[in-house]
Amino acid sequence: MVGALGSSERAALRQLARNELPRLYALARRLGGVDPEDLVQESLLRACRSFSSLRDLQAGPKWLTTILTNTWRDWLRKDLREPDEVPVEEDGPFSLYHIIEEEDPFPYSDTLHVDVLGAFSEHDVREVLHRVPPRYRVALVLRYIEGYSATEVAEMLERPPGTVMSQLHRARQRFEREMWSYAGESGLLAGATAGERPGRGQVSS
């Protein structure tokens, strides 16, 4: 498909893909549920086919993100794991901030909340993300990890802004709930009541 483009377009696309490849791969891993390398490859093929629709190269990173996100959603639909239509059991209100205060896993700490969050490595955070239902996960990743505004996320997912805001609220609560559950299951906070304080990104022994 690259061969169908003009020389200047081929050069622009190659440069854009080269610059964005690490970020796209990281995004694919965070979204989860599919092979990240396959997802990135398919997304770049789709980008080749529709490169003429990109009017402004400055918008290239967002354009590629949208393509990858929609490719991921297409694949989930194909596997009958549609992120927009499969019913998701709603949880009640949950606040990680308040439960940390109540449980006080680091009673000798003056920076309690920071210490708890610091116990989570990048791998741990990704594992927690993958516990969040797909339709919430994608909004969470695009808004809080990729850094797009709620309005941009709504445009990328082709959803009403109000729907995205509601899903982001639910996504945050679900993520916090899963963080606390994961911490207990994986022993991240084991030994905390004995005064141990794991370093950032490390798991306490």
PATORKOL-123024 format. One record per residue (C-alpha): residue number from 1; y, x, z. Coordinates in pm, 1 decimal. Last residue first. Layout:
N
+-----+----------+----------+----------+
| num |        y |        x |        z |
+-----+----------+----------+----------+
| NUM |        Y |        X |        Z |
...
+-----+----------+----------+----------+
END
This chain:
205
+-----+----------+----------+----------+
| num |        y |        x |        z |
+-----+----------+----------+----------+
| 205 |   -884.2 |    857.7 |   5069.1 |
| 204 |   -551.0 |    726.8 |   4948.0 |
| 203 |   -513.2 |    690.4 |   4575.3 |
| 202 |   -240.0 |    894.3 |   4414.7 |
| 201 |     44.1 |    787.1 |   4184.1 |
| 200 |    310.7 |    865.4 |   4439.9 |
| 199 |    163.4 |   1036.2 |   4744.2 |
| 198 |    -56.6 |    842.5 |   4982.7 |
| 197 |     85.3 |    780.8 |   5331.2 |
| 196 |   -168.2 |    794.5 |   5612.6 |
| 195 |    -62.6 |    638.1 |   5940.2 |
| 194 |   -396.4 |    501.1 |   6048.4 |
| 193 |   -294.8 |    160.3 |   5916.4 |
| 192 |   -276.3 |    310.6 |   5568.5 |
| 191 |   -635.4 |    431.9 |   5577.3 |
| 190 |   -729.9 |    226.7 |   5275.4 |
| 189 |   -419.2 |    117.2 |   5082.4 |
| 188 |   -553.3 |    191.1 |   4737.2 |
| 187 |   -900.0 |     73.5 |   4837.1 |
| 186 |   -984.9 |    -61.8 |   4493.0 |
| 185 |  -1042.5 |   -422.8 |   4599.6 |
| 184 |   -745.9 |   -439.1 |   4837.1 |
| 183 |   -497.8 |   -279.8 |   4599.3 |
| 182 |   -631.5 |   -493.9 |   4313.7 |
| 181 |   -565.6 |   -815.1 |   4507.8 |
| 180 |   -212.4 |   -705.2 |   4593.0 |
| 179 |   -138.2 |   -607.3 |   4235.4 |
| 178 |   -301.0 |   -926.1 |   4104.4 |
| 177 |    -67.9 |  -1141.7 |   4313.5 |
| 176 |    232.9 |   -939.4 |   4199.3 |
| 175 |    127.5 |   -974.9 |   3835.4 |
| 174 |     71.4 |  -1349.9 |   3872.4 |
| 173 |    413.3 |  -1395.2 |   4029.8 |
| 172 |    581.5 |  -1190.1 |   3759.2 |
| 171 |    394.6 |  -1373.2 |   3483.0 |
| 170 |    488.2 |  -1715.0 |   3621.8 |
| 169 |    857.6 |  -1626.5 |   3610.2 |
| 168 |    816.9 |  -1463.3 |   3269.7 |
| 167 |    640.2 |  -1774.6 |   3141.5 |
| 166 |    928.9 |  -1996.5 |   3249.8 |
| 165 |   1184.7 |  -1765.7 |   3087.3 |
| 164 |    973.0 |  -1755.7 |   2769.9 |
| 163 |    950.6 |  -2133.2 |   2752.0 |
| 162 |   1325.6 |  -2166.7 |   2801.4 |
| 161 |   1389.6 |  -1918.2 |   2521.9 |
| 160 |   1182.3 |  -2131.9 |   2278.8 |
| 159 |    890.3 |  -1932.8 |   2133.1 |
| 158 |    866.6 |  -1732.2 |   1814.0 |
| 157 |    702.7 |  -1440.4 |   1999.2 |
| 156 |    955.2 |  -1188.0 |   1867.7 |
| 155 |   1247.0 |  -1429.8 |   1895.8 |
| 154 |   1155.9 |  -1530.9 |   2251.5 |
| 153 |   1117.0 |  -1165.3 |   2347.3 |
| 152 |   1461.5 |  -1094.6 |   2202.5 |
| 151 |   1614.8 |  -1374.8 |   2411.8 |
| 150 |   1436.4 |  -1249.2 |   2724.3 |
| 149 |   1586.8 |   -906.6 |   2660.1 |
| 148 |   1366.3 |   -622.6 |   2541.5 |
| 147 |   1283.7 |   -338.5 |   2778.9 |
| 146 |    942.5 |   -228.2 |   2650.7 |
| 145 |    807.5 |   -229.9 |   3005.1 |
| 144 |    982.7 |   -526.9 |   3165.7 |
| 143 |   1043.3 |   -770.7 |   2880.5 |
| 142 |    782.2 |   -680.0 |   2620.4 |
| 141 |    509.8 |   -611.1 |   2876.1 |
| 140 |    571.5 |   -925.6 |   3080.9 |
| 139 |    593.1 |  -1148.8 |   2773.0 |
| 138 |    264.9 |  -1008.2 |   2642.8 |
| 137 |     95.2 |  -1043.3 |   2980.8 |
| 136 |    186.4 |  -1408.5 |   3024.8 |
| 135 |     15.1 |  -1522.6 |   2705.1 |
| 134 |   -265.9 |  -1273.7 |   2768.3 |
| 133 |   -360.3 |  -1389.0 |   3122.1 |
| 132 |   -281.4 |  -1117.2 |   3381.7 |
| 131 |   -583.9 |   -909.0 |   3478.7 |
| 130 |   -505.2 |   -657.8 |   3203.5 |
| 129 |   -171.1 |   -587.0 |   3369.2 |
| 128 |   -348.1 |   -490.7 |   3692.3 |
| 127 |   -560.0 |   -235.3 |   3509.0 |
| 126 |   -248.6 |    -97.7 |   3338.5 |
| 125 |    -76.8 |    -60.4 |   3675.7 |
| 124 |   -379.5 |    122.2 |   3817.5 |
| 123 |   -390.0 |    363.0 |   3522.5 |
| 122 |    -20.5 |    442.0 |   3566.8 |
| 121 |    -96.0 |    521.9 |   3930.6 |
| 120 |    -31.4 |    273.5 |   4212.2 |
| 119 |     17.7 |    419.8 |   4562.1 |
| 118 |    389.8 |    452.1 |   4494.5 |
| 117 |    423.9 |     74.1 |   4499.2 |
| 116 |    299.7 |     66.4 |   4858.5 |
| 115 |    514.0 |    361.9 |   4963.2 |
| 114 |    827.4 |    212.8 |   4806.3 |
| 113 |    770.1 |   -114.7 |   4988.3 |
| 112 |    730.0 |     51.9 |   5327.7 |
| 111 |   1011.9 |    304.8 |   5315.8 |
| 110 |   1047.3 |    377.9 |   5689.8 |
| 109 |    671.3 |    420.1 |   5715.7 |
| 108 |    465.3 |    435.3 |   6031.7 |
| 107 |    325.0 |     83.8 |   5991.8 |
| 106 |    205.9 |    155.6 |   5635.4 |
| 105 |     -5.7 |   -151.2 |   5545.0 |
| 104 |    256.7 |   -388.4 |   5694.8 |
| 103 |     64.3 |   -714.3 |   5629.9 |
| 102 |    369.9 |   -937.3 |   5674.8 |
| 101 |    619.6 |   -703.3 |   5511.4 |
| 100 |    385.3 |   -636.3 |   5221.3 |
|  99 |    330.5 |  -1013.4 |   5193.2 |
|  98 |    703.7 |  -1069.8 |   5166.0 |
|  97 |    767.7 |   -822.6 |   4884.2 |
|  96 |    452.4 |   -927.9 |   4699.2 |
|  95 |    585.5 |  -1283.0 |   4683.4 |
|  94 |    353.8 |  -1564.5 |   4576.0 |
|  93 |    418.2 |  -1927.8 |   4483.9 |
|  92 |    105.8 |  -2122.5 |   4384.8 |
|  91 |   -113.1 |  -2018.9 |   4097.9 |
|  90 |   -156.9 |  -2202.9 |   3768.4 |
|  89 |   -492.0 |  -2197.0 |   3595.0 |
|  88 |   -429.9 |  -2096.0 |   3236.7 |
|  87 |   -522.7 |  -2331.4 |   2955.2 |
|  86 |   -598.4 |  -2151.6 |   2625.5 |
|  85 |   -314.6 |  -2236.1 |   2385.8 |
|  84 |    -65.6 |  -1951.9 |   2373.0 |
|  83 |   -283.1 |  -1644.7 |   2436.3 |
|  82 |   -556.6 |  -1756.6 |   2192.5 |
|  81 |   -882.7 |  -1600.3 |   2307.5 |
|  80 |  -1099.6 |  -1757.1 |   2039.3 |
|  79 |  -1177.1 |  -1415.4 |   1890.1 |
|  78 |   -967.6 |  -1494.8 |   1582.6 |
|  77 |   -686.5 |  -1617.5 |   1805.6 |
|  76 |   -700.4 |  -1292.3 |   2000.1 |
|  75 |   -678.2 |  -1098.6 |   1673.6 |
|  74 |   -375.3 |  -1297.1 |   1560.7 |
|  73 |   -203.8 |  -1233.3 |   1896.1 |
|  72 |   -257.2 |   -859.0 |   1858.9 |
|  71 |   -122.5 |   -869.2 |   1502.9 |
|  70 |    179.6 |  -1062.1 |   1631.2 |
|  69 |    250.3 |   -796.0 |   1893.3 |
|  68 |    202.6 |   -512.3 |   1644.5 |
|  67 |    436.0 |   -673.1 |   1390.8 |
|  66 |    699.6 |   -750.5 |   1654.0 |
|  65 |    687.1 |   -395.3 |   1787.2 |
|  64 |    721.1 |   -260.9 |   1433.1 |
|  63 |   1036.4 |   -468.6 |   1377.0 |
|  62 |   1176.6 |   -366.6 |   1716.6 |
|  61 |   1132.8 |      1.5 |   1625.9 |
|  60 |   1271.7 |    -50.2 |   1273.5 |
|  59 |   1595.6 |   -224.8 |   1370.9 |
|  58 |   1792.3 |     91.8 |   1297.3 |
|  57 |   1620.3 |     91.6 |    958.1 |
|  56 |   1812.7 |   -222.8 |    866.2 |
|  55 |   1690.2 |   -458.0 |    595.6 |
|  54 |   1320.4 |   -455.2 |    682.7 |
|  53 |   1170.1 |   -720.4 |    454.5 |
|  52 |   1085.6 |   -454.9 |    193.1 |
|  51 |    847.0 |   -300.2 |    445.5 |
|  50 |    621.6 |   -606.7 |    434.3 |
|  49 |    300.0 |   -460.0 |    300.7 |
|  48 |    352.9 |   -123.1 |    463.4 |
|  47 |    423.8 |   -288.1 |    799.2 |
|  46 |     98.0 |   -479.3 |    769.8 |
|  45 |    -84.6 |   -151.3 |    723.5 |
|  44 |    102.9 |    -10.4 |   1024.2 |
|  43 |    -12.5 |   -305.3 |   1235.0 |
|  42 |   -372.7 |   -261.4 |   1123.4 |
|  41 |   -365.4 |    105.1 |   1229.3 |
|  40 |   -199.7 |     27.4 |   1562.2 |
|  39 |   -455.5 |   -241.2 |   1645.2 |
|  38 |   -748.0 |    -23.6 |   1543.0 |
|  37 |   -623.6 |    258.0 |   1765.2 |
|  36 |   -566.9 |     19.8 |   2056.0 |
|  35 |   -917.2 |   -134.8 |   2044.0 |
|  34 |   -867.0 |   -493.2 |   2156.2 |
|  33 |   -823.6 |   -680.8 |   2485.2 |
|  32 |   -533.3 |   -471.3 |   2604.6 |
|  31 |   -159.7 |   -537.7 |   2582.1 |
|  30 |    -95.2 |   -217.7 |   2774.8 |
|  29 |   -311.3 |     -8.8 |   2542.5 |
|  28 |   -137.6 |   -148.8 |   2233.6 |
|  27 |    203.7 |    -72.6 |   2384.9 |
|  26 |    102.2 |    288.4 |   2452.1 |
|  25 |    -17.0 |    319.7 |   2092.4 |
|  24 |    308.5 |    173.0 |   1964.3 |
|  23 |    510.8 |    413.1 |   2179.0 |
|  22 |    320.2 |    717.6 |   2054.7 |
|  21 |    347.1 |    601.4 |   1690.1 |
|  20 |    719.1 |    521.9 |   1687.9 |
|  19 |    862.9 |    843.9 |   1548.0 |
|  18 |    581.1 |    902.9 |   1299.2 |
|  17 |    587.7 |    539.6 |   1185.6 |
|  16 |    963.8 |    551.6 |   1125.1 |
|  15 |    938.1 |    881.4 |    940.6 |
|  14 |    652.0 |    756.7 |    724.2 |
|  13 |    837.4 |    432.9 |    649.8 |
|  12 |   1156.8 |    612.4 |    549.2 |
|  11 |    970.6 |    857.9 |    326.1 |
|  10 |    776.0 |    581.3 |    157.0 |
|   9 |   1095.6 |    380.6 |    106.7 |
|   8 |   1271.1 |    677.9 |    -52.2 |
|   7 |    976.3 |    738.6 |   -284.5 |
|   6 |    951.1 |    374.5 |   -388.0 |
|   5 |    678.8 |    161.4 |   -237.2 |
|   4 |    354.6 |     55.6 |   -405.1 |
|   3 |    192.8 |    385.6 |   -303.5 |
|   2 |    233.1 |    293.3 |     60.3 |
|   1 |      0.0 |      0.0 |      0.0 |
+-----+----------+----------+----------+
END
